[in-house]
Amino acid sequence: MPFQIRPLKEFLVRPALPTALQRLSEIGVNLLWSWDHHLRALFRRLDPVIWKASNHNPVVMLGRVPQQALERAAKDPRFVALYRRGLIGPDKSFTLFAGFILMIKTQRGKGFLDRVGRFTRFWSWVGDAGVVLAAAAMVTIVAVLALDASVALREPASAAPTAQEALGIPGINPFIPIGYGLVALIIGVVLHEMMHGVIARSQKIGVKSIGILWLVIPVLLLWLSQVWMRASRGEMHDDPVVWALTDKRSLLLGLLMAIVVWLAAGGIDHFTHLF
């Protein structure tokens, strides 16, 4: 009579990480790799075949990769350099990373996220409420845009808003005082982005560091100041978007900003695994 023997316990045997790559498993369990291309390039470079076979899952991959591959990677200067770029060492309170041209990363402030995020139930409720509010906001915005489009089609060209009214820039738009605009900017950007970290810590998701944008800000302010001056002088007669698409300086600044963001997002790493 056929019979089956059930295993008492299953074990996942993982190769021992070399000293030079001790924190590789820590990177694997940090969800940062899911959107950080440079971290995905790290695992892909370790073993492209196993990386693909594991469905791009670093935890599964580290359980399958041969010990020889790890030892070989630990002796590869380029792989070790790529590995170190993915770390912010515990002994470094202030570290620049590969995307330093866009953002400066620091360890300072992570304790604050931990203290605020310890109220798990409250932040879970806030997160669920945020999903509902975001869905309602999207429906409302679409409805307002549809209404605005229908009104615009019926209104004569002479009744169209001026360039200053069309721009939603504080200080230029007469309906948005600069003070209110700055407060909205702080709430909408700084507080909003900080809450990502709070929600992540409340759900026990690791936060690798806190980032501060810097180089992209001067480029954006330079473009906004140009729009500001032209609108205040009455030299902007077209829709701001149409004007930006036809203005050489705006196109150049847009290209510069795109390059900054591309490089900071790990654009160079697209080619690192080829060498």
Phi, psi and omega in degrees: 000125181293145178214160180241143176258118180276135179291140177287324181200145179253143180235141173256108182272120180247144177297154178284128180285133175299158181303321182290345183234032187301329185263015180296321179292328177296321177295323183295327182267359177270123184296354179302328182297336184293337178235358179263108184298325184293330175286322177295323177297329179298310181289324178297321180291331180299313176196097184303323183291312180292325177300318179287319182293331179275010180059038176059039178250110185295328180294313178296319182299316181295341175276350183246337186293135181293153178299325181297324180293322178293317179296322179293320180294324181294338180262358181269112183302324182289321179292317180297322178295319178294321178296316182292331178292339180272002183246148165238100189302149180296341180266005181244112181276345182215114188224138171268140179243188186303329181265032184299340179290343178249322190216141172259129181256142181218154176275344182293136179101347180294327177297324177296318178299320179295318182293317181288325184279001182287347178274078190299312184297318182297313183288332174296318178295318178299317179297317179295319178295324178297323178297316180296314181295321179296319178296317178296321179296320179297317179297318181296316181296317179298319180295318179295319179296320178296318178296317180297321180294319180294322178291319181296326180289334181269338183280143175289160182299329181293338181267003181294148180293157178286170180298323179297321180286332181284333180279128177269045182255125180303135179095331177265310177289124183295343181267355181236094177300149185297326178296312179297323180296319179293321178297317179296322179296317180296315180292317185286336183250298186296305182295319181299311182292323178297326181293334174302315179294320180297313180297319179299314181291328178294335179259015177065027176266130184293138173252115187289321182192174175248133185250147178235115177294143177217303189289328181289336182295312178300323179296316180294318180294326178296317179293317180297322179295325178293317177296318181301310183295317181295319180292320181292334179273355182076022182266358181254109184250352180254172172300138183304323179292316178298318179297317181296326181285345180249353181268126184296320180295320179295319178296320179294315178295322177296319178295318179298316180294321179297320179295318179300312181294320181296315180295317181293330179281000178098029181302324180293330183291348175300334185252350185296325183285354179273349186244000000 
